[in-house]
Amino acid sequence: MKNSFRHLVLAYALLSGTGFAISEEGGQSQRDYERTVQSVVRNKYFYKSGRFELTPTAGVMPYDSVMAHYTLGGRATWHLSDHYSWEVGDLQLAFPSVTSYIQSYVKTFGLSNVQTVKIRKLASSNFILSPIYGKVRFFGRQILYFDIYVAAGIGMANTDVVQLSSTGKGVDGVETLLKSGWDPMIDVGFGFKIFLNDAMGLVFDLRDYIVSSETYGKRSFKSNFTVFGGVSFFLPTF
């Protein structure tokens, strides 16, 4: 009787373990596809390969004490595979304004020639590498899927070169436009994407738009570090 009971318990444990494994592992077609793409994370929510992504964004350049820049724009990305993508276009419309700090500085010391650059528009195309992806379980069955990616590319920036000048100490400065045009630019960055479902995701990333512009008669590169947030919309696979 004891041996029969032991055999029954053992059989139940084996069958239960097998059943849970099958449920956790997913369907055969899913496992076959994961083998073909050499997926590391099993039962990934969905795959990006062959999909087109549209991402409205909003950003701010927090580390410029002279100019305050806020941006609104969007990105269009074609996913060549799960790990490699081409960001066909990153287009940003900037809203620049001179900070109160530099206005006060010009007024206090009566400066007559402070030159700086206002960014009006940013346009670039980038290569995206997504080497890290995974999922995290929260509160039992709640699972968060995410990607971590890096970006690098080239583009152009529409800029205004302006001069701030004061006629004497204690006199408010006057802003004068010296030059307007398009300047070459390179940009680099990295980001974090959280997938809400197979059609939407949240994006948080950091980009540095390095613009070659001319101030004081000399051309030089200036870093424009930008913090972005956005919502991604994935179109169906073509």
C-alpha positions in Angstrom: 0.0 0.0 0.0 2.8 2.4 0.9 4.6 1.6 -2.4 1.5 2.3 -4.4 1.0 5.6 -2.6 4.6 6.6 -3.3 4.2 5.6 -7.0 1.1 7.7 -7.2 2.8 10.8 -5.6 5.8 10.4 -7.9 3.6 10.1 -11.0 1.6 13.2 -10.0 4.8 15.2 -9.5 6.2 14.2 -12.9 3.0 15.0 -14.7 2.5 18.3 -12.9 6.1 19.3 -13.7 5.7 18.4 -17.3 2.4 20.3 -17.5 3.8 23.5 -16.0 6.8 23.3 -18.2 4.7 23.1 -21.3 2.5 26.0 -20.2 5.6 28.1 -19.4 7.4 27.2 -22.6 4.6 28.2 -24.9 3.5 26.6 -28.2 5.7 24.7 -30.6 5.5 27.4 -33.3 6.7 29.9 -30.8 9.6 27.7 -29.7 10.6 27.0 -33.3 10.6 30.7 -34.2 12.7 31.5 -31.1 15.3 29.0 -32.3 15.5 30.5 -35.8 16.2 34.0 -34.4 18.4 32.6 -31.6 16.2 34.3 -28.9 17.7 34.3 -25.4 14.5 35.3 -23.6 11.8 32.7 -24.0 8.2 33.6 -24.7 9.1 37.1 -25.7 5.9 39.2 -26.1 6.5 40.1 -29.7 9.3 40.6 -32.2 10.3 43.9 -34.0 11.8 42.4 -37.2 10.1 43.8 -40.3 8.0 46.3 -38.4 7.8 50.1 -38.8 7.7 52.3 -35.7 6.4 55.8 -35.3 7.3 57.7 -32.1 6.1 61.2 -31.2 8.5 62.8 -28.7 8.9 65.7 -26.3 12.3 66.8 -24.9 14.3 69.3 -23.0 18.0 70.4 -23.0 18.6 70.7 -19.3 22.3 71.6 -19.1 22.6 74.9 -21.1 22.8 77.9 -18.9 22.6 80.4 -21.9 19.7 79.0 -24.0 16.6 77.1 -22.8 15.5 74.7 -25.5 12.3 72.6 -25.5 11.5 70.3 -28.4 8.5 68.6 -30.0 8.9 66.1 -32.8 8.9 62.5 -33.9 10.9 59.6 -35.2 10.2 57.0 -37.9 12.1 53.7 -37.5 12.4 50.6 -39.7 13.4 47.5 -37.8 15.6 45.4 -40.0 15.8 42.7 -37.3 15.2 42.4 -33.5 18.6 43.9 -32.9 19.3 46.3 -35.8 17.2 49.2 -36.9 17.3 52.2 -39.2 15.9 55.4 -37.7 14.9 56.8 -41.1 14.1 60.2 -39.6 14.5 62.0 -36.3 12.8 65.4 -36.7 12.6 67.9 -33.9 11.2 71.4 -33.7 12.9 73.4 -31.0 11.5 76.4 -29.0 14.6 78.3 -27.8 14.7 81.3 -25.4 17.6 83.2 -23.7 17.8 82.3 -20.0 17.4 84.8 -17.2 20.9 83.9 -16.0 22.7 85.2 -19.1 20.3 88.2 -19.4 21.2 89.2 -15.8 24.9 88.6 -16.5 25.0 90.8 -19.5 23.0 93.6 -17.6 25.2 93.4 -14.5 28.5 93.6 -16.3 27.4 95.7 -19.2 28.7 93.2 -21.8 28.5 94.2 -25.4 29.2 91.1 -27.4 27.9 87.8 -26.0 27.2 85.3 -28.9 25.3 82.1 -28.7 23.3 79.7 -30.9 19.6 79.1 -31.0 18.5 75.8 -32.4 15.3 76.0 -34.4 15.1 72.5 -36.0 16.9 69.2 -35.9 16.9 66.5 -38.6 19.0 63.4 -38.5 19.0 59.7 -39.6 20.5 57.1 -37.2 21.5 53.5 -36.9 20.0 51.8 -33.9 21.5 48.8 -32.1 19.4 46.9 -29.5 21.8 44.5 -27.8 19.9 44.1 -24.5 16.3 43.0 -24.1 14.4 41.1 -21.4 11.4 40.9 -19.2 10.8 41.4 -15.5 8.0 39.9 -13.5 6.1 42.1 -11.1 3.4 41.0 -8.5 3.0 37.4 -9.6 1.9 37.3 -13.3 2.5 40.9 -14.3 5.5 41.0 -16.7 7.3 44.0 -18.1 9.1 43.7 -21.4 11.8 46.1 -22.3 14.7 46.9 -24.7 17.8 49.0 -24.2 19.3 50.5 -27.3 22.1 52.9 -28.5 21.8 55.3 -31.5 24.3 57.1 -33.7 23.9 59.1 -36.9 24.3 62.3 -38.8 22.1 65.2 -39.7 21.5 69.0 -40.0 20.5 71.7 -37.5 18.7 74.9 -38.4 20.3 77.5 -36.2 20.3 81.2 -35.4 23.5 82.9 -34.2 22.5 85.8 -31.9 24.3 88.5 -30.1 23.4 89.8 -26.6 24.7 93.3 -25.9 24.2 96.1 -23.3 25.2 99.7 -23.6 26.4 99.8 -20.0 26.1 98.3 -16.5 22.6 98.0 -15.3 21.2 98.4 -18.8 19.1 95.6 -20.2 20.7 93.6 -23.0 19.5 93.7 -26.6 19.3 90.5 -28.7 20.5 90.8 -32.4 20.3 88.1 -35.1 23.8 87.7 -36.7 23.3 84.7 -38.9 20.7 82.0 -39.7 21.1 78.8 -41.6 21.7 75.0 -41.6 24.8 73.5 -39.8 26.1 69.9 -40.0 25.5 67.7 -37.0 26.3 64.3 -35.5 24.2 62.7 -32.7 24.7 59.8 -30.3 22.5 58.5 -27.5 20.9 55.5 -25.7 17.5 54.7 -24.5 15.0 52.5 -22.7 11.8 51.2 -24.3 9.0 49.5 -22.4 6.4 47.5 -24.4 2.9 48.0 -23.3 1.5 45.5 -25.8 2.3 44.4 -29.4 1.3 47.8 -30.8 2.5 50.4 -28.3 5.4 51.2 -26.0 6.9 54.0 -23.9 10.3 55.5 -24.8 12.8 57.3 -22.6 16.1 58.2 -24.1 19.1 60.6 -24.0 20.5 62.1 -27.2 23.4 64.5 -27.7 23.1 66.6 -30.8 26.6 67.9 -31.5 26.3 70.8 -33.9 29.1 72.6 -35.8 28.1 76.2 -35.7 29.9 79.6 -35.9 30.3 82.1 -33.1 32.8 84.9 -32.7 33.9 84.2 -36.3 35.1 80.6 -35.5 33.3 77.3 -36.2 33.3 74.7 -33.5 31.2 71.8 -32.3 28.8 72.3 -29.4 27.0 69.6 -27.4 23.3 69.8 -27.0 22.3 67.1 -24.5 18.6 66.3 -24.7 16.3 64.2 -22.5 13.3 62.7 -24.4 10.1 60.9 -23.6 7.7 59.5 -26.1 5.1 56.9 -27.1 5.9 54.3 -29.8 3.3 53.0 -32.2 4.2 49.8 -34.1 2.6 49.2 -37.5 1.8 45.6 -38.6 4.5 43.5 -40.2 4.8 44.0 -44.0 
